[in-house]
Amino acid sequence: MVKNAFYAQSGGVTAVINASACAVIETARKHPDKIGKVYAGANGILGALYENLIDTSLESKASIAALQHTPGGAFGSCRYKLKDIESHRDEYERLIEVFKAHNIGYFFYNGGGDSSDTAYKVSQLSEKMGYPLSCIGIPKTVDNDLPFTDNCPGFGSVAKYVAVSVKEASLDIESMCESSTKVFIMEVMGRHAGWIAAAGGLASAAEGEGPPHVIIFPETPFVKAAFLEAVQNAVDKDGYCVIVVSEGARYEDGTFLADAGTLDAFGHTQLGGVATTLAQFVKNELGHKYHYAVADYLQRSARHIASSVDLEQAYAVGKAAVEYAIAGRNAVMPIIVRDQTKSYSWHIDQVDLSRVANVEKKMPADFISADGFGITQKARDYLSPLIKGEAYPPYESGLPCYVRLKNTQIPKKLPPFVAR
Amino acid sequence: MVKNAFYAQSGGVTAVINASACAVIETARKHPDKIGKVYAGANGILGALYENLIDTSLESKASIAALQHTPGGAFGSCRYKLKDIESHRDEYERLIEVFKAHNIGYFFYNGGGDSSDTAYKVSQLSEKMGYPLSCIGIPKTVDNDLPFTDNCPGFGSVAKYVAVSVKEASLDIESMCESSTKVFIMEVMGRHAGWIAAAGGLASAAEGEGPPHVIIFPETPFVKAAFLEAVQNAVDKDGYCVIVVSEGARYEDGTFLADAGTLDAFGHTQLGGVATTLAQFVKNELGHKYHYAVADYLQRSARHIASSVDLEQAYAVGKAAVEYAIAGRNAVMPIIVRDQTKSYSWHIDQVDLSRVANVEKKMPADFISADGFGITQKARDYLSPLIKGEAYPPYESGLPCYVRLKNTQIPKKLPPFVAR
């Protein structure tokens, strides 16, 4: 029986999340006997709640293919977590009503931990409500904090961006340090896990060698005196110090170095300004001239320097998701399994969504060097293959050609959704 | 008669200043009948003052060629401006003593306005002191603020970086704006001139179209009410607002929006934090969630996304400098002359250093749109050719291969320099 599919992007977008979208649509189009149309949620799961469904069948083959080299979320993403199923069952039921109204039998949810949780709950409820639905999670997060999968699509590209940028900026400050700036700080993403900051360590040749000289992970409680000592040691040795700091860096008592004091839609503290906090320490306590960069959205949207491995994996999980759905699987997520590190190889396997939901993968303790400010050889071995290959987008007149889809929505069939 | 050459890099480095160095060395090597060795100043002009001369003849052909794809300043640069010639004649005389001691007959100074001034003064003094010296300026500055030359080597690559980054981050926030961030701010360099900020405008398709929706130039006095209105208009129209702001943005009374209150070695105010200033306005007055990026060193060291046109021009001015010197010219600087804009073509000409020194080129008023927040078609026509072509560096294991020279210094012949 032919059923339509629903695909949605969730949470912070990445340089390659559209490659997963591309894979879902291209793979679905190969199986017209199983999958009718692929509807994409306008702005993620909100598109399902409010019945804003984009008809991807109206997009040309070339446009869908171009998603592979287009960053951002082509259909819009959202920071919206479904509320607790016990108290807000209406939201979950609404999803299933919308799916039912549009003959949707496949639900592909492309996101991080929160999205796995949602996909799992929808799967459970659909069973209870007697509406057969194949719910498949598709992993995506620059934070690399999903369990079971060796790494998350989206991470490899941000890791490459950070490693390349740190390498380049290090050459800059090295040139300037004799008579000017002595300390360069680069602030990167990573709320709870230091994966992205760790990637900055790839810019150095080997463990214990800078630059970068100091990496500050959320996993290691920040001790100001030790930090200042490490910075001064680098300046004494090399003439300058390059610091990579995770936005999630925190003191021993758990306080963030840069707590802006506001909350995002998921109730997480909204961070910002750890680079300036460190810069003030450096200036006030050591008297060095500093520069700082805040990579912010640039790091996760930098499709121009995306990793080929990351791109391939983002495509592979999207393709596998559709194949699992067609094979009748439910409440699972494709994961990346590393076969070999030295001559890097990997394959796709699956894990039950029930096991993924709301589990956060931290960096192993033995990825961080003894002094707390660097990465170990083990971390290098893990990270290095993920940034391999340059998946350049096409260019025109000096700028990358990124596709803009038509994003035509289909007519609504249901009354508007009113949240309780 | 064969004389040695001295080459030094000055001021902030760029993604392509080493391409000029490469051209100087490669071209000099082709003329052993005129130029003996090329000595590079360790850390710029300080290398001449303190007789720290790097023997570039010890570098292999391959290493010198690799300078073309290596960012930063391969011999070290400096923020050191020679003092006033009347009161500190000793510094200038010292330079000439060092040149004399090492049989240096050619002085190539690769920098911005301050460097042209120095090269010009050294040229004048060498005449007075009866020591024949060919002094050639080689233009370089990401700020694009040198007069006479159509554009400055280094600018095209930072322009490309900013345009590409704004385009990518715009796709990111567009994906997120429905339920999360509404305003993205990108802070770029440009102390007195808005050339770099203007390049962000290339990310949009045409004048009056966002993103970016708001560009803030140092040339246009900042009026908070007008800024907030423009931001809100963009949010109302597109659902989000992308802002590109120059670090040199200032109020009508000349105060910088982000005056850190410290001075650099040239006596310029050291800037930082304009993005956070704007972010607070957006949050406090409009209540929108924001993100901001500070590109800082990343923008000017991003060799991975350098412009081919910029690279070719950086090489061309270095080559021309040596050719001028060999032809017996003195106190001149090669400049880039634009022949055609539509089908872009250019050639190298020269200008007298006496005319360049300490003249700052501002952006023409008709490059900024009537509302003060965008670029005109005229600006687009000027900027667009400069970012053309992707001059990718080679990669290994996912990271660009940047060369590190041996930088062996020759024995000193003079007593140490002691500044008065």
Interface residues (C-beta under 8 A of the other chain):
Chain A: Q9 G12 V13 A15 N43 G44 L46 T70 P71 G72 G73 A74 G76 S77 C78 R79 Y80 K160 A163 V164 S165 K167 E168 A169 L171 D172 I173 E174 S175 M176 E178 S179 S180 F184 M186 L202 A203 D264 A265 Q270 G272 G273 A275 T276 A279 K289 H291 Y292 A293 V294 A295 D296 Y297 L298 R300 S301 A302 R303 H304 I305 S307 S384 I387 K388 G389 E390 Y392 Y395 S397 G398 L399 P400 Y402
Chain B: Q9 G12 V13 A15 N43 G44 L46 T70 P71 G72 G73 A74 G76 S77 C78 R79 Y80 K160 A163 V164 S165 K167 E168 A169 L171 D172 I173 E174 S175 M176 E178 S179 S180 F184 M186 L202 A203 D264 A265 Q270 G272 G273 A275 T276 A279 K289 H291 Y292 A293 V294 A295 D296 Y297 L298 R300 S301 A302 R303 H304 I305 S307 S384 I387 K388 G389 E390 Y392 Y395 S397 G398 L399 P400 Y402
